[in-house]
């Protein structure tokens, strides 16, 4: 069956909670058109706001998206969702499974409390990316995330598991209270990185990331090429380039911080 395509009928002036997409499962087009959602002070049908084409609710495309559209991919489960355009706050909030592809920038609190699945962002994220939502003390619980652009401040709080790849920069006060997981940052790193963290693995090229950490023995790490191949399978691109790294582990000022850091060698 053809994927389901949603296109706004007009430029939105009020914010829309896009989490109604989760109600599409096992419904016909007629039933989907009749789903009620709020727009401003009015309760309208989906078909009053969106043109809908196609027939497969497990594969959805949203075109001409705008920052007025929030909660895109909230609690997404077993669905392949592609979004064209910039979107508002709380994308992929508590996402469970499936794939969310965003071809634009995202607002605040993207991927907060994400539990699984794959998230691809081909733009920048706002602040509090992978932060702790109001309903939980955990940021990224699990999942695989790729960000082509930069990540805002106060992001990646209390990450428990998963892999995050950031092609550009990351802001201030990020990766605090890191519990586990792997983060790859290819660009510059802001201030107060890894504050009060416990464990986890960081790959980076900015020397700021290893300030205050203990340099480990100078050796070749054979697992890195294997990890690079695994990441290439997950993200369908080469995200961990090179095999020469300097390893650091343990914060000198905090004995409970055993975070492992691999700094890219400059050839």
C-alpha positions in Angstrom: 0.0 0.0 0.0 1.1 3.6 -0.6 2.3 5.6 2.4 -0.1 8.0 4.1 0.7 11.7 3.2 -0.5 14.6 5.3 -0.3 18.2 4.0 -1.6 21.2 5.9 -4.4 22.9 4.1 -3.3 26.4 5.2 -0.7 28.2 7.3 -1.3 27.4 10.9 -1.7 30.4 13.3 -2.2 28.2 16.4 -0.2 25.3 17.8 -1.3 21.8 17.0 -0.6 18.7 19.1 0.5 16.2 16.4 0.4 13.2 18.8 -3.0 12.3 17.2 -0.9 10.4 14.6 -0.7 7.5 17.0 -4.5 7.1 16.6 -4.0 6.2 12.9 -3.2 2.5 13.6 -5.6 0.0 12.1 -7.9 2.7 10.9 -9.3 3.4 7.4 -8.9 6.7 5.6 -12.5 7.6 6.4 -11.9 6.9 10.1 -8.6 8.9 10.1 -10.3 11.9 8.5 -12.9 11.9 11.3 -10.4 12.0 14.2 -11.1 15.1 16.3 -8.2 17.4 17.3 -8.1 20.9 18.8 -7.0 23.9 16.8 -7.1 27.1 18.9 -10.5 27.0 20.7 -12.1 24.7 18.1 -12.4 21.0 17.9 -12.0 20.0 14.3 -11.6 16.9 12.2 -8.2 15.9 10.8 -9.6 16.4 7.3 -10.5 20.0 8.1 -6.8 20.8 8.7 -4.9 18.4 6.5 -5.1 16.9 3.0 -4.7 13.2 3.3 -3.6 10.8 0.5 -2.5 7.2 0.6 -3.6 4.2 2.6 -0.8 2.9 4.8 -0.9 4.3 8.4 2.3 2.5 9.3 4.3 4.6 6.9 3.5 8.4 7.1 4.9 11.5 5.4 4.1 15.0 6.6 4.9 17.8 4.1 5.2 21.5 4.6 5.6 21.1 8.4 5.9 24.2 10.6 7.0 25.1 14.1 3.3 25.4 15.1 3.2 21.6 14.9 4.4 20.1 18.2 4.6 16.6 19.7 5.5 15.2 16.3 6.4 11.5 16.9 5.3 11.6 20.6 5.1 8.0 21.9 5.7 6.8 18.3 5.4 3.0 18.1 6.0 0.7 15.1 5.6 3.5 12.6 7.9 5.0 9.9 7.3 8.8 10.0 9.1 11.3 7.7 8.7 15.0 8.2 9.6 17.7 5.7 10.2 21.2 7.2 11.0 22.7 10.6 8.9 21.5 13.5 8.0 22.7 17.0 8.7 21.5 20.5 8.7 18.0 22.0 9.3 15.9 18.9 9.9 12.2 19.6 8.8 12.8 23.2 8.9 9.3 24.9 9.2 7.6 21.5 8.9 3.9 21.8 9.9 2.3 18.5 9.9 2.8 14.8 11.7 5.5 12.7 11.3 9.2 12.7 13.1 11.3 10.0 13.0 15.1 10.4 14.2 17.0 7.3 14.5 20.3 9.1 15.2 21.9 12.5 13.4 20.9 15.7 12.4 23.0 18.8 12.9 22.5 22.5 12.9 19.1 24.3 13.3 16.9 21.3 13.6 13.2 22.2 13.0 13.7 25.9 12.4 10.4 27.6 12.9 8.5 24.3 12.7 4.8 24.9 13.7 3.2 21.6 13.6 3.4 17.8 15.6 5.5 15.4 15.6 9.3 15.1 17.3 11.2 12.2 17.4 15.0 12.4 18.8 16.7 9.2 19.0 20.1 10.9 19.7 21.6 14.3 18.0 20.9 17.6 16.8 23.5 20.2 17.8 23.4 23.9 17.0 20.5 26.2 17.5 17.8 23.5 17.2 14.4 25.1 16.5 16.0 28.5 14.3 14.7 31.3 10.6 15.1 30.6 8.2 16.1 33.4 6.9 12.5 33.6 10.4 10.9 34.2 13.8 11.6 35.7 15.5 10.0 32.7 16.6 11.7 29.4 17.4 9.2 26.7 16.4 5.8 28.0 17.3 3.9 24.8 17.4 4.4 21.0 19.6 5.5 18.2 19.8 9.2 17.2 21.6 11.0 14.4 21.8 14.9 14.2 23.4 16.4 11.1 23.5 19.9 12.6 24.2 21.2 16.1 22.5 20.5 19.5 21.4 23.3 21.9 22.3 23.8 25.6 21.1 21.8 28.6 20.8 18.7 26.4 21.3 15.0 27.0 20.5 14.8 30.7 20.6 11.5 32.6 21.1 9.4 29.5 20.8 5.7 30.4 21.4 3.8 27.1 21.6 4.3 23.4 23.8 6.0 20.8 23.8 9.7 19.8 25.8 11.0 16.8 26.1 14.8 16.5 27.8 16.0 13.3 28.4 19.6 14.4 28.5 21.4 17.8 26.9 20.8 21.2 26.0 23.7 23.6 26.7 24.4 27.3 25.7 22.2 30.2 25.3 19.1 28.1 25.6 15.4 29.0 25.1 16.0 32.7 24.5 13.0 35.0 25.4 10.6 32.2 24.7 7.1 33.4 25.5 5.0 30.3 25.4 5.1 26.5 27.6 6.3 23.7 27.8 9.9 22.4 29.8 11.0 19.3 30.4 14.8 18.9 32.3 15.8 15.8 32.3 19.6 16.4 32.9 21.9 19.3 31.8 21.2 22.8 30.3 23.9 25.1 31.1 24.6 28.8 30.2 22.3 31.8 30.2 19.2 29.7 29.7 15.9 31.5 28.9 17.5 34.9 28.2 14.9 37.6 28.4 12.1 35.1 28.9 8.5 36.2 29.7 6.3 33.2 29.4 6.2 29.4 31.5 6.6 26.3 32.3 9.8 24.5 34.0 10.2 21.1 35.1 13.7 20.2 37.7 15.9 18.5 37.5 19.0 20.8 40.3 18.9 23.3 38.1 20.6 25.8 36.3 17.3 26.4 39.3 15.7 28.1 40.2 18.6 30.4 40.4 17.3 33.9 40.3 13.6 32.9 43.0 11.0 33.4 44.9 9.9 30.3 44.9 6.1 29.9 47.6 3.9 28.4 48.6 4.5 24.8 47.3 1.5 22.9 45.4 0.5 19.8 41.7 -0.2 20.5 40.6 -3.1 18.2 36.9 -2.8 19.0 36.6 0.7 17.4 36.7 -0.5 13.8 34.0 -3.1 14.6 32.0 -0.4 16.4 32.4 1.8 13.3 30.9 -1.0 11.1 28.0 -1.5 13.5 27.2 2.2 13.5 27.4 2.3 9.7 24.7 -0.5 9.6 22.5 1.4 12.1 22.7 4.9 10.5 23.4 3.9 6.9 26.5 6.1 6.8 30.0 6.2 8.1 29.8 8.1 11.4 33.0 7.0 13.2 35.9 7.9 10.9 39.5 6.9 11.7 40.9 4.4 14.0 43.5 6.4 16.0 42.3 7.8 19.3 43.7 8.9 22.7 41.8 7.3 25.6 40.9 9.1 28.8 39.0 7.7 31.7 38.0 9.0 35.1 37.6 12.6 36.2 40.4 13.8 38.4 38.1 16.0 40.5 35.4 13.3 41.0 36.3 9.7 41.8 32.8 8.5 41.0 33.0 9.8 37.4 34.3 6.9 35.4 33.3 8.2 32.0 35.4 6.9 29.1 36.5 9.4 26.4 38.2 8.8 23.1 39.8 11.9 21.6 40.4 11.8 17.8 44.1 12.0 17.0 45.2 14.6 14.6 47.1 12.9 11.8 
